[in-house]
Amino acid sequence: MDVQTSRVVPDGGWGWVVVAAVAVINMTNQSILSVFGQLFVGELRRMNEDTFTSALITNLNSLALNFSGLFVGPAIKSFKPRNVAATGCVLVSFGLALCSFATESWHFIVGYSFFVGFGLGLISPSTFMAINSYFSNKRGRAVGVSLAGAGVGQVLIPHVVRYFLDNHGFRFAVLAMSALSLTGLFGAMFLKPLHPPVKHNNRRHIRLLAETDGEKGQTSPLQIVVVATQSKMDEAHLKSESLCRRMGNRLVQAMDLELLKDGVFWSIIVGMALVYTATINFTMIYPDFLGQTAGLNSTAVAFCMSVVAGADIVCRLLLPCITDHLRIPYRVVFLLGTAGLLFARLVLAESQDLGVIIAMSILMGMMKSATVINNNLTISAHCRSDKLAGGLGLSMMSKGVIVITVGQLLGWVRDYADSYVICLYAQILLLLVVVLAWAPEIYYRFRMQKRTSSKSMETTLDAAEEGAKLNS
């Protein structure tokens, strides 16, 4: 029997220890992204670098984070989620340590953009895979609690950074963040796999790749004679063709590229990438929108940002309990969150009243949590468990492509129009594309599923009636 189909999911137990461990990893690593400006912008200014350099460092970090999806699927399959997560924590710590000794801007590109970005890219899917194996019905709330760890980190770590910057300077502040990220290794220790995977014999794997079909089939004297009589040119041609075909098949299997044959999967990963890009762009411009367009002072801006973060954290804990209890599909919750983000930004673009801004900030935090929590869950609901690692990797790669293209376009729109309101409308357009593309498809699949279930019920009732007649 297939291991994937016979797996028993405990829906808790040690899984809650895994959730707590992932929350620790997220709190000390994923939240590093939220303090980039606080930690590095001042030092970049002392180097006489402009805003373009800061944007370049953060964009390249996002690119490395998402394009790590090219390797994360095969890595999780070969080395277990625990080892991949631990490697990610080490890379984040090493990258921050390099940044602490930076004297030129390219040092930040190497340390923060490459090492920190790649490390964070390894952490997110590997920790999700660890949680996914322990939960079924409670998977949403488990993921919500683990992601709340990142929210707590976004609240606490800025104060830690401020303390070290004020009392010990830039270098010690970055080294403190480097040491803090290593505490994620403590969390990674508890990511025990539910079912240890079959050990992979790498030497045998390499030998099989190098063998030809003829060499692997030498099991009888007749086959040996047939191979020996082939011409050397034909043998070399067959050997090269067989090796290329086998390598291609191995690559497709390792990265689960056959998922790209599925149109619905394409719709999912591209739609989520568009929402992700719009969210990143909004996070970047929201403080300036509040200060310059809405005319709020720094205290009001900070309050509105705290409202968004607070609503996000609370909903990461509460929303999954509601949606899991009601058994609402993850993709539907993601779609509702996207529609909510669209509505909130539309209201912000049309009204700059403080009361309206606070209300929309609360709604924004709530809807953002719906998309963040159900991002990987949507992939897990669509992909088989043996294809999940590859699906997560492909989703990350799609985000990298959309961020570097559509994300840059949003930045150009903001600079060209010199208007944060027009930039909001550009984000609204992206979210509207996702809503219009997903809603009819989800409704159609729901109708088809309902029709199939009703036909199945009618068949069952007819069979029961015939059985009753025969018995009578």
C-alpha positions, 0 to 999 in steps of 0.5 A: 500500500502507498505510504502517502495514502496509509499515513495516519495524521494525529491532528495534534499531540507532538504536533503542538510542540512542532507548532510552538517550535515553528513559532519560535523560529518565525519569531527570531528569523521571519521577523528580521524583515520588519526591522530592515529600515530600522537596522540598516537605513541609517548605516546606508545613509552614513555611507552616502547611499540613496533610497535606490540602494535600499530598495535594491537590497530589499528587492534582491532579498525578496528575489533570493527568498522566492527563487530558493523555491528552485531548490527547496522541494528537492532539499526537503525530500532529501534532507527532511524539513528539520535539517532544511529549517536549521540550515535556513537559520544558520544562513540567516545568522551568517548573513547578518554577521557579514552585514555587521562588518559591512563597509560598502553597500555591496556587502549588504547585498551579499549578506542581507540580500543573498544569505538572509533571503535564501535562508528565509526562503528555506525556513518558510516551506520546511516549517510548513511541511513539518506542521502539515504532516501532524495536522488535518482538521486543525491544520489552519489553526496550527498554521495560524499559531505558528505564524503568530510567532512572526507577528509577536517578533514584529512587535518585540524585536524593534525594541531590541534593535532600538536598545542595541542601536542606542547603547552599543551601536550598529555593529553590535545591534546586527550581531545581536540579531545574528545571535538571536536568529540562531535560537531558531536552531533550538526550535528546529530540534523539535521538528521531528518527522511524523514518519521518517522517510526512506533513506536515499542512497546517493551513491546508488542514485548517481550510479543509476544515472550513469548507467544505460538502459542496456547496462541495467538490463544485463540479466541474461547471456542473450542480452549480453550478446545483443549489446555486444553486437551493437555498433559503437556509434549506436551505443554511444547515441543510445547512451547519450539519449538515455542519460539525457532522458533519465536526467530530465525525468529525475529533474521533473520528479525532483521539482514536481514539474508535472504540476505545471500541466494543471491549469488550476495550479497555475491559477492558484500560484499566479493569483497568490503571487499577485496578492503577495506583490500587492501586499508588499507594495502596500506595506512599503507605501502605507506609512508615506500615504498616511503622512503625505496624502492623509496628512497624519502626524508621526504619532498617528501614523505609528498608531495606524501601523500598530493597529494593522499589526495588532489586528493581524496577530489577533486574527492569525489566532482566531480566524483559523478556529472559525474557518476550520470549525465551519470547514470553509475551504482554504482557497475560499478564505484566501479569496475572501481575504483578497476581496476584503483587501480590495475593499479596504484599499478602495475606501482608503483611496476615496477617504482620508478621514482618521476614523475611516483610516483606523477602521480600514487599518483594522480590516486590512490587518484582518484580511492580510492574516486571511491571505498569509495563513491560507497561502501555503494551506491552499497549495496543500489542499490542491497538491497530493502530499508527495507533491507538496514540497515541489508545489511550495517551491513552484509557488515561491518561484512564481512570487519571485517572478511577479515581484521583480516584474509587476512589483517594479511596475507598481513602483514606476506607477507611483514615481511616474504619477507622483501619487500614492492614491493612483498607486493604491488603484494599481494595487486594487487592479491586481487584486481585482484580477485575482477575484475575477479569475478565481470566483467563477472557477471556484463557484463552477467547481462547487456546483460540479461537486454538489451535482456529483454528490447529489447524483451519488446520493440518488444512486445510493437511494435507488440501490437501497430501494431495489434492495428493499423490494427484493427482500420483500 
